[in-house]
């Protein structure tokens, strides 16, 4: 079964873009880190760049600080062929920063500087509605739901995308330290659950949202809603599971030398969206969907082999090489 081609339809990603400061040494606390490297990030921005790197058409909507870091991030989007017509700059607020601790196993802990950062100040009036209406897929997370006015901008953007017939793609991308409480996080993440056509959660997010420590089909299907076309659960080195109305199954992971898991889920989502944007019938065709998810798993795996998300995002050739070697 051949891998479907990358689509030419526009994928618009909505939300935050920030700078991660990653320690030069793994396995130490922030206080013990001798130095930090700047790594541009923010899940929705990573997804947009992932799509573009795979040859797809991507745009990003969000707000950056009118500061050197904000200009740098806008430049990175443009260098990576992501359309920048949805970006606004705020003169009064800084671009968000996050200090990331890399544990010895490549997993991460976060400390955020956002009080408030520019991304939180995006208003409904800031939205480029024409850009949203021209999209075939509209992708978003949950960090943009935490505070106003960004929350209203998020809800408005989703509504406009839905009316325009976009496929709505949701990756909650849980970052507990940013929420007032775990309960508020769960409630807000689920408040827009039934609007999405495609939802991707990690094993950790599945446990958090269901309140169960079981990662099985019953637990995943408790998150199913009637309008959903595809629910995905990513399991790190154990691959991913997929659920649709008519079938479900799992796709094995590719085994690589993991250095830093940052951006792996975003790479996976970008790969999936780039392959279904022009042909959503793939979501109802299990053999073709499995090919796409195998490709998405390969993209996610490659992204863990280098530090930082954006430098590590693969091209299609990179992913096909990994698949052919396996």
Secondary structure, DSSP 8 states (H G I E B T S, - for coil): --------SEEEEES--EEEEEESSTTS-TTT-S-EEEEEE-HHHHHHHHHHHTT-EEEEEEEEESSHHHHHHHHHHHHTTEEEEEEEEESSS---EEEEEE-TTS-EEEEEE-SS-GGGG--GGG--HHHHHT-SEEEE-SGGGSSTTHHHHHHHHHHHHHHTT-EEEE-----GGGSS-HHHHHHHHHHTGGG-SEEEEEHHHHHHHH--S--SHHHHHTT--TT-SEEEEE-GGG-EEEE-SS-EEEE-------S--TTHHHHHHHHHHHHHSS-GGGGG-HHHHHHHHHHHHHHHHHHTTSSSSGGG---HHHHHHHHHH-
